[in-house]
Amino acid sequence: MAEPSGGNLPIKMLHDRVLVSVDGDGGERKSGGGIVIPATASVGKRLAWAEVVAVGQHVRQVKVGDRVLFDPEDRAEVELQSRNYVLLRERDLHAVAAQRVETGNTGLYL
């Protein structure tokens, strides 16, 4: 069960709400080959990564510190202590980043 926590933030999350801090600024980015893609470039629907900073008491699948994938168009922004955060429902999250598998521990049973 996830801890209802906001660290040192002056906020208590309710119900199934998740407060996240968005990675980067959403401006220009680089491709895997090092090509700079400007923020004005037209691309299809693009999901964004963020770090969970607080969760409500009914959140079951994520915890503080997890990296999550969400649709940046379906969001509500809030400013706390001069930093911008995004408020989401747990059901609006598309995925949680998995930790890397250590060498030799593939999980396969042969």
Rosetta blueprint (number, residue, H / E / L):
1 M L
2 A L
3 E L
4 P L
5 S L
6 G L
7 G L
8 N L
9 L L
10 P L
11 I L
12 K L
13 M L
14 L L
15 H L
16 D L
17 R E
18 V E
19 L E
20 V E
21 S E
22 V E
23 D L
24 G L
25 D L
26 G L
27 G L
28 E L
29 R E
30 K E
31 S L
32 G L
33 G L
34 G L
35 I L
36 V E
37 I E
38 P L
39 A L
40 T L
41 A L
42 S L
43 V L
44 G L
45 K L
46 R L
47 L L
48 A E
49 W E
50 A E
51 E E
52 V E
53 V E
54 A E
55 V E
56 G L
57 Q L
58 H L
59 V L
60 R L
61 Q L
62 V L
63 K L
64 V L
65 G L
66 D L
67 R E
68 V E
69 L E
70 F E
71 D L
72 P L
73 E L
74 D L
75 R L
76 A E
77 E E
78 V E
79 E E
80 L E
81 Q L
82 S L
83 R E
84 N E
85 Y E
86 V E
87 L E
88 L E
89 R E
90 E H
91 R H
92 D H
93 L E
94 H E
95 A E
96 V E
97 A L
98 A L
99 Q L
100 R L
101 V L
102 E L
103 T L
104 G L
105 N L
106 T L
107 G L
108 L L
109 Y L
110 L L
